[in-house]
Amino acid sequence: MIKQILILLSQGNHTIAEIAQRANLSKEDLLNRFEMMEWMGYLQKSNITASKGRTHEPGKMCAFCPVARECLNHDITVPTYHLTEKGKRIIS
């Protein structure tokens, strides 16, 4: 299951709900696994803060962000998860 989740994360920008659905897990279970994988050194968590009214230009990072529409209405902080080198080795 860990490898499957790492593969899904490596495939691009997906929401927690999308990854949970594809992994056949509840969002809560997926977040628990993210915590475990972060502790194991496979993932690194960071937060992105987007500001209300930010311009979303095609080709910019916001264009690929799964929550880009949300920050048009209000400021939002979104947790993001990235594979570490150790996580990348698991799926290679």
N, C-alpha and C positions, 0 to 999 in steps of 0.2 A: 504493500500500500504506500509506503514512503516513496519508493521509486516512481510509482504512478503519479503521485502528487507533485514530485519534483519535475517530472516530464511536463505535466500540465502547466506548472509555473514557468518553465523554460520556453513555452510556446508563445508567450506574449502577454499583453495586458488583458487580464480577465478579472472580473469581480469575484469576491469570495463566494457569492451565490452560484456563479457559473462553475467555478472549480468544484464546489461542494456537490453540485448536481452531477457533474461529469464523474466525480469520484464516488458517487452514491453515498454521500455523507450528509449529515445535517451541518448547517453553518457552524454551530457550536462545536461539534465533533472536529470539524476541519480546523477551526481556530485552536483547539486543544492540540491537535497534531502539529500545527505550525509552531506552537510554543515548544513542543517536544523537539521538533526538528531544529529550532533555533538553539535550544540547549545542547543538542547533539553537534552543532556546528555546521549543519547543512543549509540553514537559511540565516539571512540577516534582515532584521526589521528596521524600517525607517519610516518617518512620517513626512508627508508632503502637505504643506499648507497652501491652499489656493484662496485667492481673495475675490470678493464680490466684484462683479463687473469686469473681470479680467478679459482681455481680448483673446479670442481663440482663433489664431491665424492658421489656415491650412499649412501643413508641413511642420508645424511647431509641435512640441511635446503635448500640449493640451489637446491637440486634435486626436491623439491616440489614447488619452486618459479616459478610463471607463466612467469617471464621475465628473467629467468636464461640464455637463449641464447643471450640476448641483451648485458649483461655485459661481454660476451666473446670478443666482438668487441670494446667496449668503456665503460668508467665509466658511471654509470647511477644512478640517485636518483629516487626512486619509492615511491609514497605515498601509505601507507597501512592504512586500517581501521579495527578497532577491536571493538567488542561489549563491552560496559561497563557492570558493574553489573546491572545497570538499564535496559540496552538493553537486557540482558539475561533474566531478569524477564519478559519482554514483551512477549518473545517467549516461556516461560515455561508454 
